[in-house]
Amino acid sequence: MPVKEEDIQPGKCYKTKGPENYKVVSITRGIVTYQTWTSPLRINVGIKQFADAVYKEVACPK
């Protein structure tokens, strides 16, 4: 089950259906900026699309 849009928060990490995990950097006017755990690049996507791609919150790496 996807994560609800209103539950997505900056600074939290989320598990995807694939091998990647995402860390949300910021949310501005419905645009989520996030990073994968394996890359320093930042990616922007709409909050609905992000919510559809992740299915649960996970602990972020230290």
VEXDREN-2710 file (C-alpha; in Angstrom, 1 decimal):
% VEXDREN-2710
k/r/px/py/pz
1/MET/0.0/0.0/0.0
2/PRO/1.5/3.4/-1.0
3/VAL/2.3/6.0/1.7
4/LYS/-0.3/8.7/1.9
5/GLU/0.8/12.1/0.5
6/GLU/0.1/13.9/3.8
7/ASP/2.4/11.4/5.7
8/ILE/5.5/12.2/3.6
9/GLN/7.9/14.5/5.5
10/PRO/11.3/16.1/5.0
11/GLY/14.1/14.3/6.7
12/LYS/12.4/10.9/6.6
13/CYS/13.3/7.9/4.5
14/TYR/11.1/5.6/2.6
15/LYS/11.3/2.1/1.0
16/THR/10.4/1.6/-2.6
17/LYS/9.1/-1.4/-4.3
18/GLY/12.5/-1.8/-6.0
19/PRO/16.0/-2.0/-4.5
20/GLU/16.3/1.7/-3.7
21/ASN/15.5/3.7/-0.6
22/TYR/14.8/7.4/-0.7
23/LYS/15.5/10.2/1.7
24/VAL/13.2/13.3/1.4
25/VAL/15.2/16.5/1.5
26/SER/12.4/19.0/1.1
27/ILE/8.8/19.5/0.0
28/THR/7.9/22.8/-1.7
29/ARG/4.4/23.5/-3.2
30/GLY/3.7/19.8/-3.8
31/ILE/7.2/19.0/-5.2
32/VAL/9.3/16.5/-3.3
33/THR/13.1/16.8/-3.5
34/TYR/14.7/13.5/-2.6
35/GLN/18.0/11.5/-2.8
36/THR/18.5/7.8/-3.1
37/TRP/20.7/6.3/-0.5
38/THR/23.3/5.4/-3.1
39/SER/23.7/8.8/-4.8
40/PRO/24.2/12.4/-3.8
41/LEU/22.1/13.7/-6.7
42/ARG/18.8/15.3/-5.8
43/ILE/15.6/14.5/-7.8
44/ASN/12.4/16.5/-7.9
45/VAL/9.0/14.8/-8.5
46/GLY/5.4/15.5/-7.7
47/ILE/4.2/14.4/-4.3
48/LYS/1.5/12.1/-5.7
49/GLN/4.1/10.3/-7.9
50/PHE/6.5/10.0/-5.0
51/ALA/3.7/8.6/-2.7
52/ASP/2.9/6.0/-5.4
53/ALA/6.5/4.9/-5.6
54/VAL/7.1/4.2/-1.9
55/TYR/5.3/1.9/0.4
56/LYS/6.6/2.4/3.9
57/GLU/8.8/4.6/6.1
58/VAL/12.2/3.2/7.1
59/ALA/14.9/4.4/9.5
60/CYS/17.4/6.6/7.7
61/PRO/21.1/5.6/7.7
62/LYS/23.3/7.3/10.3
END
